[in-house]
Amino acid sequence: MARLDQTPFEVQITDLTHDGRGVARRPDPKSEGHGKAVFVAGALPGETVVAQQTARHRSFDEARTLDVLVASPDRVPARCPHFGTCGGCALQHLDEAKQIHAKQRVLLENLERIGHVTPESVLPPLVDAAWGYRRKGRFSVRRVEKKDKTLVGFREQDPRFVADLRECHTTIPEIGFKVAALSALVDGMDGRRDIPQIEFIAGDDTIALVFRHLQPLSPRDLAALEAFGNEHDFAIFLQPGGIDTVHALGHSAKLAFTLPAWDLELLFRPLDFIQVNAGLNQRMIANALDLLDVQSGDRVLDLFCGLGNFTLPLARTAGEVVGVEGDAGLIRRARENAEHNKLGNVDFHAADLAQDLASHAWMRAGFDRLLLDPPRSGADVVLKQLPLDGLKRIVYVSCHPGSLARDAGYLVNERGWKLRAAGVMDMFPHTAHVESIAMFEPR
């Protein structure tokens, strides 16, 4: 394969990709027409930039911005000194108000192109704090002998490498400004080459760090971790193997977050899934419940329910709520949370929602309303099995606009529903991640 041409070149940016890179056409003397598409990291629509090629493919090239000759009026200075190298963010250089509108365009384009549907109304974007919001995440850890240091951070834009972070402005400050301290901690450990990742998760009162380690840690290392936890007020957990091996170092701390509007407290474990952005999560729940319009006698089905993030707030209004989730551990915690909050009108079931569900009795029960919050793969398998007759509304919370568009197309074009409303929610500001919500009613 021929070497990449590293010669800087000038291009005009005409659009923004779904992952936050500028789109340009680079004149190619070997081809006719507008030239080959090139996706330029760090460039915005309307700009003229000097770029350098980083990868070549048959139908498009990739490049990075070296210099901005003509800047977009929407360009802002990036707050984080690691922006452009760290792969955790893609949009810090774009004005925050423009970021969410770019995500809205991605959603609407996906609905039209993939699902062949258009919402009757576009919901106002949901936003909350744009900085210091990430309360759950995973840092990669790598000892780099050439630098004589241990790197702790997110992956670089080139995912083969770990970003050498000193700080992170999108994670909660208690974590974001302790990255250098974490690096120094691991670098001083005997087992520094045996720790591939550190996960963090924060409740309202406790922040937990989970250290994955491939070999048993020495007594000196265990003492260092315990001292670090005491100094910085972290609950330290160890993970020598799979998820079931996670255990506290020292006394076990209570991990929980509250949903004050519904007088709820949800307990969780260090590796459980919780929504990353606490403030946006509460707005999202309120929005979803408003769109679902639950009445006091309704039976509601909540699919992909996790810990009960939507299920338990729903139970404050509905007559009965049934939550279904594939992770048996999360279902156990959901039941514990229902009991903890003294809710007797909730029933939880563990079921793989990507498989045949004919044997499950809850599938045949009559429901008035359906809420679903699937993973990136979407909910097409379960939607094709559900008896949708009798449902008054469906609210679909999505973390991937492509799978939402596909499933919306199925509901509208094959099952006779109407897409009444759809909109975006900024769960991950400064990243290209698009969280969205849609409401359907029978035709």
Secondary structure, 3 states (H helix, E strand, C coil): CCCCCCCCEEEECCEECCCCCEEEEECCCCCCCCCEEEEEECCCCCCEEEEEEEEECCCEEEEEEEEEEECCCCECCCCCCCECCECCCCCCCECHHHHHHHHHHHHHHHHHHHHCCCCCEECCCECCCCCCCECEEEEEEEEECCCCEEEEECEECCCCCECCCCCCCCECHHHHCCHHHHHHHHHCCCCHHHCCEEEEEECCCCEEEEEECCCCCCHHHHHHHHHHHHHHCCEEEEECCCHHHCEECCCCCCCEEEEHHHCEEEECCCCCCCCCEHHHHHHHHHHHHHHHCCCCCCEEEEECCCCCCCHHHHHCCCCEEEEEECCHHHHHHHHHHHHHCCCCCEEEEECCCCCCCCCCHHHHCCCCEEEECCCCCCCHHHHCCCCCCCCCEEEEEECCHHHHHHHHHHHHHCCCEEEEEEEEECCCCCCCCCEEEEEEEEC
